[in-house]
């Protein structure tokens, strides 16, 4: 089973056995941009990853999880979202928030944050 996973992902055995990387701090947002004022949680990438840096460069503030002040959940996966996204805790919290206060759930591609595959 592990041999197939190594072949499929091209990760070495050492990569598979290494402890998970702890994410660093979220990037600081710039003072302007199309996402200025948005408080964004990301699903599918770390809070210090490339998507987070793109969002911060557009003025969005990165949050580590969906909370009372979060305005948007950006999902790194393409729509339609798969079972792993739909069953995740952040997505379910976001659904509750969406009904209560106009919270948005969008894919990174729908926001134009990533290019076409």
QUIQUI-V968442 format. One record per backbone hydrogen bond with DSSP energy under -1.0 kcal/mol. CO is the residue of the C=O (numbers start at 1). NH is the residue of the N-H. E is the energy in kcal/mol with one decimal. If there is no record, write none. Layout:
{{CO:NH:E} {CO:NH:E}}
This chain:
{{1:5:-1.9} {2:6:-2.5} {3:7:-2.4} {4:8:-2.7} {5:9:-2.6} {6:10:-2.1} {12:16:-1.9} {13:17:-1.9} {14:18:-1.3} {33:36:-1.5} {35:38:-2.3} {38:61:-2.8} {39:71:-2.9} {39:72:-1.7} {40:63:-3.4} {41:74:-2.7} {43:76:-3.1} {46:49:-1.8} {49:53:-1.9} {50:54:-2.1} {51:55:-2.5} {52:56:-2.6} {53:57:-2.0} {55:60:-2.2} {56:30:-2.4} {56:59:-1.7} {58:35:-2.8} {61:40:-3.3} {71:104:-1.9} {72:41:-2.4} {73:106:-2.4} {74:43:-2.6} {75:108:-2.4} {82:86:-2.5} {83:87:-2.1} {85:88:-1.3} {88:92:-2.2} {89:93:-2.6} {90:94:-2.2} {91:95:-2.2} {92:96:-1.6} {93:97:-2.2} {94:98:-2.7} {95:99:-1.5} {96:100:-1.2} {97:101:-2.4} {98:102:-1.0} {104:73:-2.6} {106:75:-2.9} {107:111:-1.4} {108:113:-2.8} {109:112:-1.3}}
